[in-house]
Amino acid sequence: MARYILRQLILLVPVLIGIMTAVFILFQLIPGDPAVAMAGERVGDEELDRIRHELGLDRPLPIQYAYFVKAAFTFDFGDSVRTRQPVTGELRQFFGATLELSLAALLIALAVGIPVGVIAATNRNTLLDYGTMFFALVGISTPVFWAGIVLIYLVSFRLGLFPIGGIINNRLDLQHITYGYVTDSLLTGNWPALRSSLHHLALPAFVLSTIPMAIIARMTRSTMLEVLGQDYLRTARAKGVRERLVITRHALKNALIPVVTVIGLQFGGLLSGAFLTETVFGRPGIGRYVVTAIGARDYPAIQGTVVVVAVFFVLINLVIDVLYAFLDPRIHYT
C-alpha cells in the first residue's frame, strides 16, 4: 500500500506539468494586457514597462513558462497583481473557508443521500421509491445559484431563520488558525463564534449539497438493487440474520464501492459549485477570490488557485483508491 501511494504521488508531477502547460497557453490566448488591467489605460508607457518587467511579462515565452512551472512546484506564486499581497497567504486564507463549506455540504449529502438510496432500493417500485427518486431528479436539475436565491428569499428574508449572507457575525472576534470559521471556533473554544459560524454555514451548505445528494441517492439505489439479489444475502437471511443487519452489514458495504467513486468525484465538484454558492451568499472564499482575479487578469492569483485545486483533485482520487482496499479486502495494491 505504501509503495502504491508513493507511486501515485510521483505521478502527480506530470499531471501538474500538463495542467500548468494548459493554463499557461490559455493565459497567452486571453486578450488584453495584464499591466494595463493593473495600472489603467491612462498610465504612461514607462510605468507599463515597469509593471511588465515586475511581472516577468517582458521575458521570452520559454522563460515565462519555466518560471510558471517552478512556481507550481514551490507554491511560491509571488504577489497578487491586484492586492500586492503574497498569493500563498491569500490562498491559505480563502481556501480554508471554501474547504469547510464543501465538507459541510458533503456531510449533508452523505447523511441524506445514502439512507434515501437504501430506502428506495429496499422499497422498489413503491410510491416511496418513486417519490424519493423524483425529488432526487429535481435536486440534480436545480441550478445551485437559483436554489440559493430562492432559499435566501423564503428562509432568510421572509422567515428570518438564517442570515441572508456573510460568514460570521461581524461583532464577534475570532482567532484564525485554519481560516475555517467553524474549525477555528472549535480549536479556540469560542462558542459564540461557533454558533454564529454554524448559523451562517447551514443554508449555503444545504444549497451546495443538493446536487451531490441527489446523485449519491440515485447511485446508492442502483448499486443496492444489484446487490440485493445476490446469493450470499439469501444465505444470510436463511441463517436467521435480521433484515436490518442484512441490509447494513452485508448489502450496503458491498454496494459502497461505486458510491465511494461518485463521492470522490462530487467532492471535487463541490469546489466549483462553491464558487457560485459563495457569490450568492456573499461568503469570502476561493470562488470569489478567483472570479475577482480573472476580472483583473491577476496571473499569480489565478495560477495559485489552479495549482491548489488541481493538487486537491489528485489527492482526493488517491484517498478514494485507498478506501477501496478498506471496503473490499479482495483489492490489493502493490
Contacts in CASP RR format, 6 or more apart in sequence:
PFRMAT RR
TARGET T0000
AUTHOR 0000-0000-0000
METHOD contacts of the structure
MODEL  1
MARYILRQLILLVPVLIGIMTAVFILFQLIPGDPAVAMAGERVGDEELDR
IRHELGLDRPLPIQYAYFVKAAFTFDFGDSVRTRQPVTGELRQFFGATLE
LSLAALLIALAVGIPVGVIAATNRNTLLDYGTMFFALVGISTPVFWAGIV
LIYLVSFRLGLFPIGGIINNRLDLQHITYGYVTDSLLTGNWPALRSSLHH
LALPAFVLSTIPMAIIARMTRSTMLEVLGQDYLRTARAKGVRERLVITRH
ALKNALIPVVTVIGLQFGGLLSGAFLTETVFGRPGIGRYVVTAIGARDYP
AIQGTVVVVAVFFVLINLVIDVLYAFLDPRIHYT
1 322 0 8 1.000
1 325 0 8 1.000
1 333 0 8 1.000
3 333 0 8 1.000
3 334 0 8 1.000
4 321 0 8 1.000
4 333 0 8 1.000
4 334 0 8 1.000
5 318 0 8 1.000
5 322 0 8 1.000
8 318 0 8 1.000
8 321 0 8 1.000
9 318 0 8 1.000
12 311 0 8 1.000
12 314 0 8 1.000
13 73 0 8 1.000
15 310 0 8 1.000
15 314 0 8 1.000
16 72 0 8 1.000
16 73 0 8 1.000
16 307 0 8 1.000
16 310 0 8 1.000
16 311 0 8 1.000
17 69 0 8 1.000
19 306 0 8 1.000
19 307 0 8 1.000
19 310 0 8 1.000
20 68 0 8 1.000
20 69 0 8 1.000
20 72 0 8 1.000
20 303 0 8 1.000
20 306 0 8 1.000
20 307 0 8 1.000
21 65 0 8 1.000
21 69 0 8 1.000
23 68 0 8 1.000
23 302 0 8 1.000
23 303 0 8 1.000
23 306 0 8 1.000
24 64 0 8 1.000
24 65 0 8 1.000
24 68 0 8 1.000
24 69 0 8 1.000
27 299 0 8 1.000
27 302 0 8 1.000
28 61 0 8 1.000
30 297 0 8 1.000
32 297 0 8 1.000
33 48 0 8 1.000
33 52 0 8 1.000
34 51 0 8 1.000
34 55 0 8 1.000
34 57 0 8 1.000
34 81 0 8 1.000
34 297 0 8 1.000
34 298 0 8 1.000
34 299 0 8 1.000
35 48 0 8 1.000
35 51 0 8 1.000
35 52 0 8 1.000
35 55 0 8 1.000
35 57 0 8 1.000
36 43 0 8 1.000
36 48 0 8 1.000
37 81 0 8 1.000
37 295 0 8 1.000
37 296 0 8 1.000
37 297 0 8 1.000
38 51 0 8 1.000
38 81 0 8 1.000
38 82 0 8 1.000
38 296 0 8 1.000
38 297 0 8 1.000
39 47 0 8 1.000
39 48 0 8 1.000
39 51 0 8 1.000
49 58 0 8 1.000
52 58 0 8 1.000
55 81 0 8 1.000
55 299 0 8 1.000
56 64 0 8 1.000
56 67 0 8 1.000
57 64 0 8 1.000
59 67 0 8 1.000
68 303 0 8 1.000
71 77 0 8 1.000
71 78 0 8 1.000
71 300 0 8 1.000
71 303 0 8 1.000
71 304 0 8 1.000
71 307 0 8 1.000
72 303 0 8 1.000
72 304 0 8 1.000
72 307 0 8 1.000
75 88 0 8 1.000
75 307 0 8 1.000
76 88 0 8 1.000
77 86 0 8 1.000
77 87 0 8 1.000
77 88 0 8 1.000
77 91 0 8 1.000
77 300 0 8 1.000
77 301 0 8 1.000
77 303 0 8 1.000
77 304 0 8 1.000
77 307 0 8 1.000
78 86 0 8 1.000
78 87 0 8 1.000
78 88 0 8 1.000
78 300 0 8 1.000
79 85 0 8 1.000
79 86 0 8 1.000
79 87 0 8 1.000
79 300 0 8 1.000
80 86 0 8 1.000
80 87 0 8 1.000
80 90 0 8 1.000
80 293 0 8 1.000
80 298 0 8 1.000
80 300 0 8 1.000
80 301 0 8 1.000
81 296 0 8 1.000
81 297 0 8 1.000
81 298 0 8 1.000
81 299 0 8 1.000
81 300 0 8 1.000
81 301 0 8 1.000
82 292 0 8 1.000
82 293 0 8 1.000
82 296 0 8 1.000
82 298 0 8 1.000
82 301 0 8 1.000
83 90 0 8 1.000
87 300 0 8 1.000
87 301 0 8 1.000
87 303 0 8 1.000
87 304 0 8 1.000
88 304 0 8 1.000
90 289 0 8 1.000
90 301 0 8 1.000
91 286 0 8 1.000
91 289 0 8 1.000
91 304 0 8 1.000
91 305 0 8 1.000
91 308 0 8 1.000
92 179 0 8 1.000
93 176 0 8 1.000
93 179 0 8 1.000
94 179 0 8 1.000
94 284 0 8 1.000
94 285 0 8 1.000
94 286 0 8 1.000
94 287 0 8 1.000
94 288 0 8 1.000
94 289 0 8 1.000
95 179 0 8 1.000
95 285 0 8 1.000
95 286 0 8 1.000
95 308 0 8 1.000
96 178 0 8 1.000
96 179 0 8 1.000
96 180 0 8 1.000
96 285 0 8 1.000
96 286 0 8 1.000
97 167 0 8 1.000
97 179 0 8 1.000
97 180 0 8 1.000
97 181 0 8 1.000
97 283 0 8 1.000
97 284 0 8 1.000
97 285 0 8 1.000
97 286 0 8 1.000
98 271 0 8 1.000
98 274 0 8 1.000
98 278 0 8 1.000
98 285 0 8 1.000
98 286 0 8 1.000
98 287 0 8 1.000
99 180 0 8 1.000
100 180 0 8 1.000
100 181 0 8 1.000
100 182 0 8 1.000
100 183 0 8 1.000
100 201 0 8 1.000
101 201 0 8 1.000
101 204 0 8 1.000
101 205 0 8 1.000
101 208 0 8 1.000
101 274 0 8 1.000
101 277 0 8 1.000
101 278 0 8 1.000
101 283 0 8 1.000
101 285 0 8 1.000
102 208 0 8 1.000
102 267 0 8 1.000
102 268 0 8 1.000
102 270 0 8 1.000
102 271 0 8 1.000
102 274 0 8 1.000
104 182 0 8 1.000
104 201 0 8 1.000
104 205 0 8 1.000
104 209 0 8 1.000
105 205 0 8 1.000
105 206 0 8 1.000
105 208 0 8 1.000
105 209 0 8 1.000
105 212 0 8 1.000
105 270 0 8 1.000
105 274 0 8 1.000
106 209 0 8 1.000
106 212 0 8 1.000
106 263 0 8 1.000
106 266 0 8 1.000
106 267 0 8 1.000
106 270 0 8 1.000
108 205 0 8 1.000
108 206 0 8 1.000
108 209 0 8 1.000
108 213 0 8 1.000
109 209 0 8 1.000
109 212 0 8 1.000
109 213 0 8 1.000
109 216 0 8 1.000
109 266 0 8 1.000
110 216 0 8 1.000
110 263 0 8 1.000
112 209 0 8 1.000
112 213 0 8 1.000
112 217 0 8 1.000
113 213 0 8 1.000
113 214 0 8 1.000
113 216 0 8 1.000
113 217 0 8 1.000
113 220 0 8 1.000
114 216 0 8 1.000
114 217 0 8 1.000
114 220 0 8 1.000
114 252 0 8 1.000
114 259 0 8 1.000
116 132 0 8 1.000
116 136 0 8 1.000
116 217 0 8 1.000
116 220 0 8 1.000
116 221 0 8 1.000
117 132 0 8 1.000
117 216 0 8 1.000
117 217 0 8 1.000
117 218 0 8 1.000
117 220 0 8 1.000
117 221 0 8 1.000
117 224 0 8 1.000
118 220 0 8 1.000
118 221 0 8 1.000
118 224 0 8 1.000
118 247 0 8 1.000
118 252 0 8 1.000
119 128 0 8 1.000
119 132 0 8 1.000
120 128 0 8 1.000
120 129 0 8 1.000
120 132 0 8 1.000
120 133 0 8 1.000
120 217 0 8 1.000
120 221 0 8 1.000
121 129 0 8 1.000
121 220 0 8 1.000
121 221 0 8 1.000
121 224 0 8 1.000
121 225 0 8 1.000
121 228 0 8 1.000
122 224 0 8 1.000
122 228 0 8 1.000
122 247 0 8 1.000
123 129 0 8 1.000
124 225 0 8 1.000
129 221 0 8 1.000
132 217 0 8 1.000
132 221 0 8 1.000
133 217 0 8 1.000
133 218 0 8 1.000
133 221 0 8 1.000
135 214 0 8 1.000
136 213 0 8 1.000
136 214 0 8 1.000
136 215 0 8 1.000
136 217 0 8 1.000
136 218 0 8 1.000
137 214 0 8 1.000
138 214 0 8 1.000
139 210 0 8 1.000
139 211 0 8 1.000
139 213 0 8 1.000
139 214 0 8 1.000
140 211 0 8 1.000
140 214 0 8 1.000
140 215 0 8 1.000
140 218 0 8 1.000
142 210 0 8 1.000
142 211 0 8 1.000
144 207 0 8 1.000
144 208 0 8 1.000
144 210 0 8 1.000
144 211 0 8 1.000
144 273 0 8 1.000
144 276 0 8 1.000
144 277 0 8 1.000
144 280 0 8 1.000
145 276 0 8 1.000
145 277 0 8 1.000
145 279 0 8 1.000
145 280 0 8 1.000
147 207 0 8 1.000
147 210 0 8 1.000
148 203 0 8 1.000
148 204 0 8 1.000
148 207 0 8 1.000
148 277 0 8 1.000
148 280 0 8 1.000
148 281 0 8 1.000
149 280 0 8 1.000
151 203 0 8 1.000
151 206 0 8 1.000
151 207 0 8 1.000
152 164 0 8 1.000
152 165 0 8 1.000
152 203 0 8 1.000
152 280 0 8 1.000
152 281 0 8 1.000
155 161 0 8 1.000
155 162 0 8 1.000
155 203 0 8 1.000
156 162 0 8 1.000
156 163 0 8 1.000
156 164 0 8 1.000
156 165 0 8 1.000
156 203 0 8 1.000
157 164 0 8 1.000
162 199 0 8 1.000
162 200 0 8 1.000
162 202 0 8 1.000
162 203 0 8 1.000
163 199 0 8 1.000
163 200 0 8 1.000
163 203 0 8 1.000
165 200 0 8 1.000
165 281 0 8 1.000
165 282 0 8 1.000
165 283 0 8 1.000
166 200 0 8 1.000
166 281 0 8 1.000
166 282 0 8 1.000
166 283 0 8 1.000
166 284 0 8 1.000
167 181 0 8 1.000
167 197 0 8 1.000
167 200 0 8 1.000
167 201 0 8 1.000
167 282 0 8 1.000
167 283 0 8 1.000
167 284 0 8 1.000
168 174 0 8 1.000
168 181 0 8 1.000
168 193 0 8 1.000
168 196 0 8 1.000
168 197 0 8 1.000
168 200 0 8 1.000
169 192 0 8 1.000
169 193 0 8 1.000
169 196 0 8 1.000
169 200 0 8 1.000
172 190 0 8 1.000
172 192 0 8 1.000
172 193 0 8 1.000
172 196 0 8 1.000
173 193 0 8 1.000
174 181 0 8 1.000
174 184 0 8 1.000
174 185 0 8 1.000
174 188 0 8 1.000
174 190 0 8 1.000
174 193 0 8 1.000
174 197 0 8 1.000
175 184 0 8 1.000
175 188 0 8 1.000
175 190 0 8 1.000
176 184 0 8 1.000
177 183 0 8 1.000
177 184 0 8 1.000
177 187 0 8 1.000
177 188 0 8 1.000
178 184 0 8 1.000
178 187 0 8 1.000
181 193 0 8 1.000
181 197 0 8 1.000
181 200 0 8 1.000
181 201 0 8 1.000
182 194 0 8 1.000
182 197 0 8 1.000
182 198 0 8 1.000
182 201 0 8 1.000
184 190 0 8 1.000
184 193 0 8 1.000
185 191 0 8 1.000
185 193 0 8 1.000
185 194 0 8 1.000
185 197 0 8 1.000
186 194 0 8 1.000
200 283 0 8 1.000
203 281 0 8 1.000
204 277 0 8 1.000
204 278 0 8 1.000
204 280 0 8 1.000
204 281 0 8 1.000
204 283 0 8 1.000
207 277 0 8 1.000
207 280 0 8 1.000
207 281 0 8 1.000
208 270 0 8 1.000
208 273 0 8 1.000
208 274 0 8 1.000
208 277 0 8 1.000
211 266 0 8 1.000
212 263 0 8 1.000
212 266 0 8 1.000
212 267 0 8 1.000
212 269 0 8 1.000
212 270 0 8 1.000
215 262 0 8 1.000
215 266 0 8 1.000
216 259 0 8 1.000
216 262 0 8 1.000
216 263 0 8 1.000
216 266 0 8 1.000
219 258 0 8 1.000
219 259 0 8 1.000
219 262 0 8 1.000
220 255 0 8 1.000
220 259 0 8 1.000
222 258 0 8 1.000
223 255 0 8 1.000
223 256 0 8 1.000
223 257 0 8 1.000
223 258 0 8 1.000
223 259 0 8 1.000
224 251 0 8 1.000
224 252 0 8 1.000
224 255 0 8 1.000
226 255 0 8 1.000
227 233 0 8 1.000
227 251 0 8 1.000
227 254 0 8 1.000
227 255 0 8 1.000
228 251 0 8 1.000
230 254 0 8 1.000
232 250 0 8 1.000
233 246 0 8 1.000
233 250 0 8 1.000
233 251 0 8 1.000
236 245 0 8 1.000
236 246 0 8 1.000
236 250 0 8 1.000
237 243 0 8 1.000
237 246 0 8 1.000
241 250 0 8 1.000
253 327 0 8 1.000
254 328 0 8 1.000
256 327 0 8 1.000
257 324 0 8 1.000
257 327 0 8 1.000
257 328 0 8 1.000
260 320 0 8 1.000
260 323 0 8 1.000
260 324 0 8 1.000
260 327 0 8 1.000
261 320 0 8 1.000
263 320 0 8 1.000
264 316 0 8 1.000
264 317 0 8 1.000
264 319 0 8 1.000
264 320 0 8 1.000
267 316 0 8 1.000
268 312 0 8 1.000
268 313 0 8 1.000
268 316 0 8 1.000
271 286 0 8 1.000
271 309 0 8 1.000
271 312 0 8 1.000
274 285 0 8 1.000
274 286 0 8 1.000
274 287 0 8 1.000
275 286 0 8 1.000
275 287 0 8 1.000
275 288 0 8 1.000
275 290 0 8 1.000
275 291 0 8 1.000
277 283 0 8 1.000
278 284 0 8 1.000
278 285 0 8 1.000
278 286 0 8 1.000
278 287 0 8 1.000
278 288 0 8 1.000
279 287 0 8 1.000
279 288 0 8 1.000
279 291 0 8 1.000
282 288 0 8 1.000
286 305 0 8 1.000
286 308 0 8 1.000
286 309 0 8 1.000
289 301 0 8 1.000
289 305 0 8 1.000
290 301 0 8 1.000
290 302 0 8 1.000
290 305 0 8 1.000
292 298 0 8 1.000
293 301 0 8 1.000
293 302 0 8 1.000
293 305 0 8 1.000
294 302 0 8 1.000
321 333 0 8 1.000
324 331 0 8 1.000
325 331 0 8 1.000
325 332 0 8 1.000
325 333 0 8 1.000
END
